[in-house]
Amino acid sequence: MPKEKCLGFKEVTRTIHRISIYQTNARIYVIGSDFSQSYYRLLKIDRTEPKSLLIDDDNRKYTEKEMDEILKMIDGGNTNSVNKTSGLQKTASSFGIVGFVRFLEGYYILMITKRRKVAIIGGHLIYKIEDAVLLYISPTANKLNPEESRYVKTFLNVDLSSNFYFSYSYDLTNTLQTLMRLHPTQPPPATKFVWNSHLLKDFKHRVNPEWVLPVVHGFISQNCINVFGRSLYVTLIARRSRYYAGTRYLKRGMDDLGNVANDVETEQIVYESYSISHRTGKYTSFVQLRGSVPGFWSQDIQGVKPKPPIRIDRGSPFFVGAARHFNSCLARYGCPVVIFNLVKKKEKRPHESLLSHELESSVTYLNQFLPPDFKIHYLHCDMARITRSKERSIIDLLENLSKRVVKLNGFFHSGCELACNQVRSNPDWEGMGGRFYTPDTPGRDQTGVVRVNCVDCLDRTNTAQFMIGKCALGFQLYALGVVDNPQLYFDSDIVKMFEEMYEAHGDTIALQYGGSNLVHRIRTYRKISPITSHGRDIMQTVARYYNNAFADQDKQMAINLFLGVYIPEDNTSHLWELSTDYYLHHLFTTSLVCPRPLSYTKWWTDDVIMSLPRPVFQAQGIVTENISPHLQVNLSNSPLDEYIKPKYVKQVPSLSYKYEEFYSPNELTVLHKLFSYTLNSQYSTTEYMPTDAKDMSPFTVRTRSSGQSKVVQGKKVATERKTIGGTPAQPGSDEDDDELSDNSSDSDTDSLLGGIAHYRESYLSLGTSGKHVNTPKHASSISTTNIRYGFDLEEPDPSSLSLYQTTELSYQQCFADANHGEKLTVEQASNDLKNWITASPEYIDNQSNPLPTVSDESLKIYSDSVLVSKNGPKDPLAPCMELYYMYEKPLSIPRYDPLF
């Protein structure tokens, strides 16, 4: 069977889920266990040589009993014989090891101590780091010199709780298409997005791969689309590149290797929640890119200048740096690469137009040597000028360009084309690019990528990416059979939700690179933002300017230290003594031997051109099967081996780790704390629906609200984002926080019973005072049943109310002891409840009455339903089959055989 037919992917087997740190005077013992604690692993770290990382991994799996015996043996061998004090002490607990780092003295270990679930992709949970701790390995931690202490302080300026993510079973560094198309092999992590790559350098090759936990930086958000009970999850993943990373004015353009500043890959994944299997479930994804203009340019921030002048530092008639950049884009995404330039083109005084000229010239030069089918597409849109125009609408223009861009690249879909889309094909679906559905291969692939840029790649870029993502979302839902028209309209529930997701996405990317939230938002370009937003825009502009002028230097030093761009050494200048970090990122400037480009005309690598229009990661499995033998090349020595050859192929465990983590069969699970329950109930399109809405479709256009705020008890407060990952979890929120604590209890019985009692107490007041029903304070925001369903609720009759009250009091009496602190078993509570109910007068009266009769017609309906559940559906009726044959003739589908 061809490899393309195996859609699904081999999950990552990083099963070290919980870690405990024990220490003696000579060693540190790191004990890791899987999610269900069915086995344990052990690492030994020597503390006697602080400047050397001496790690011993026996690569064995231990049972709980064996690990207890080992700890007792270590404790006994290190116990003080004089005062009998324990020689083994527990230092910390964590959810994973980020890595090891050394400055001037000994090594430190960086560990995750608190996490939060932010997304789920086919059963794979994704976590956000909420807190981390840096532990010094050497026992002389209180004797650090001033330089070492300053390095530690600078390193900790990179706050791991600010949008760093990881997953135990899902590779966040690769796109969904990469993971599913390379099945059954497991691709290695894309090192471009592994932000702890430098911290893992001295660690990952010495231990079992289960200990290695890649961490990405960027943004992850997830919401639920509820279509009449059919749930679909929309996930937004932004991966920030670790190459040439930094702050706004200090990192512009690109480095000598073609890595651009503010390089962020954004992927939107849409799939149905009914299945957590990547084989049976239907998944779609679309990828787009943002990054600075690929050229050697900068802005001088000396002095007080609102808009520092743009300066072209170096020019190259052969555009060598841009060639390296676009070669890497073709390698990862395939072709066509679409450049969507939003920078101004005409100005009285050249400012942004310098960048437009540089970018257009580079694309024109490089396209001369590419085959016509693989040329780079260039689109330009002066967003700032069109936004100020009263005759033209920038949103309408972006919508037309977005449809054109999405059709050029296509999108990824893991399932077959639906028959309904073949019979009633939408005109907008015609001409969709990418790799098409074929009889031998299910699904379709995205080939190429759209690369959006402005000067900062923040405000204008985020709005353009939202419009492209909105267009792609419509096509993704169309491919899944959710809508019959891929056109999604503004002011519908789904677009409001999607707009909030991209607003949160833009704010996060802007904070990381520019130091403030977005200044010009999507509503600004739609020209519907309220007048009160102008003051907020001014404050964001001031905050961005302040951070760029006074805080970016320290932030840049911390990033350089964290990523290993600068490595402290003895007898060299310290990081804070460097006047600039230009020479740290542009190594060819100080090197006497500069690597020559491949060619001034053949600027691509062989593996890239041989794999087009597909990306290089498919070269071994798919491309070499479909090209002629004389064009096949040896890819073993390719410079892009990280996208082609995995260093090792792991075996899938007998019990999938994904299912253990998702279902938690060994833990007591409370429904309202389940991530999937929270996602469907609190972060769904139903939250954007008006309370008096009669049309429950999330695609219906609603009346536009006058503002973006709500009133609570006479006070005006900002509307909170209903997006998981959009804002940090507030105290007391329902988002799931995991924090390791030695004093935490493993039992949820007390809180569960207390919650039941509180729930009943709050609802006993309804209907207990005759016909008067207490009205909740928030009743004004709740639509009546007459508005929503067309009928009014009536008061219960006295006999039903009496039976309810008796049962309620009986249930309270059953749990009376539990409410006072005594725990009841399930059997005790069930027996007490049964005795109280059966002893009530109402129960005795009801038992004396005869049971209602059931008609033969109802019994037949019930029997047929039971038979269908046991034996499957019955054969269709003859008229239905004839109607089916009439529709299936144009598709040439084999006739339906009831015996098949």
Number of C-alpha atoms within 10 A of each C-alpha: 6 10 15 17 14 17 21 21 22 20 24 22 19 19 23 24 19 21 25 18 16 18 22 20 14 13 19 22 23 19 19 26 22 19 18 16 15 11 18 19 22 20 18 17 19 19 24 14 14 19 15 14 19 16 18 14 14 12 12 10 15 16 13 14 9 13 17 12 11 14 15 13 12 17 18 15 13 17 15 12 11 6 7 10 11 15 16 22 14 12 13 18 23 23 23 25 24 25 24 22 25 21 19 16 17 21 20 21 16 19 21 23 22 22 24 20 20 24 27 23 22 22 22 22 19 21 23 27 22 22 17 21 18 17 15 19 23 21 16 11 10 8 9 14 10 9 13 17 14 13 21 19 12 21 21 17 17 17 14 19 16 18 19 19 25 24 21 27 21 24 24 24 27 20 22 25 23 21 24 22 23 23 19 17 20 22 26 20 16 17 18 17 23 23 24 21 22 17 21 19 14 17 18 16 10 12 16 16 17 17 22 20 24 26 23 27 25 21 25 29 22 26 27 29 26 21 17 9 7 12 17 21 24 25 23 25 22 25 27 26 25 25 22 26 24 23 24 22 18 21 23 26 23 28 25 19 19 22 27 27 29 32 22 25 21 22 20 23 22 25 26 20 22 13 13 19 17 18 16 13 16 22 27 28 25 27 29 22 22 25 26 24 26 26 28 21 20 19 17 13 15 8 8 9 11 10 11 15 13 18 14 14 11 9 13 11 9 16 20 22 23 27 26 20 20 20 18 21 20 27 25 24 25 27 28 26 24 22 22 24 24 22 27 22 18 14 10 6 8 13 18 18 17 19 26 21 13 18 19 15 13 21 19 14 15 22 15 11 15 16 9 9 10 18 18 19 17 16 13 16 19 16 24 14 14 16 17 12 11 7 8 12 16 21 19 12 13 19 17 13 20 23 20 16 25 25 21 23 27 26 29 25 28 29 20 16 18 12 14 12 17 11 12 9 13 13 9 13 15 9 11 18 21 23 18 18 16 11 8 10 17 18 24 22 24 29 25 30 27 25 23 25 26 26 21 20 26 26 22 26 25 26 25 26 24 23 23 24 25 25 24 27 26 19 28 26 20 19 26 23 15 15 17 17 17 21 17 20 17 15 17 21 25 28 21 16 26 24 22 17 26 24 23 23 24 28 24 26 27 24 17 21 24 25 24 22 25 25 21 19 23 24 14 15 21 14 13 12 17 12 9 9 15 14 10 12 16 12 15 18 18 14 16 22 19 14 18 21 16 10 14 20 17 12 20 21 23 24 22 23 23 22 20 17 18 17 15 18 12 9 6 8 10 14 18 13 8 11 7 12 16 13 13 15 20 15 13 15 13 10 10 7 8 10 8 8 15 13 12 15 15 13 20 22 18 14 22 23 20 18 23 22 23 26 27 26 27 20 22 16 17 18 19 16 13 9 12 9 9 6 8 17 13 9 16 11 8 16 11 18 15 16 22 22 19 14 11 11 13 14 12 13 10 6 8 12 22 23 14 15 20 17 12 13 11 11 11 11 12 9 10 11 13 15 19 18 12 18 22 20 15 17 22 26 27 21 15 16 20 17 15 13 12 12 13 16 17 22 19 16 16 16 9 10 9 9 13 11 12 12 10 9 7 7 8 10 11 11 11 12 15 20 23 24 26 23 14 15 15 8 7 6 9 14 21 16 17 15 17 18 12 8 6 8 7 8 10 12 14 14 10 12 17 15 13 13 17 12 11 14 13 9 11 12 11 15 15 14 9 10 11 10 12 12 9 9 8 9 9 10 10 12 14 16 12 10 13 16 10 9 10 11 8 7 12 12 8 10 10 11 15 14 16 14 15 18 19 16 15 19 20 18 16 21 21 14 12 19 19 9 11 11 15 18 10 8 9 13 16 13 11 15 18 14 12 17 19 13 10 14 11 17 15 12 9 10 10 8 8 7 8 6 6 8 8 9 9 10 11 11 11 12 11 14 13 12 13 12 9 9 8 10 11 10 11 11 8 9 8 11 13 12 10 14 14 10 14 15 11 10 10 8 11 9 11 10 7 8 5 4
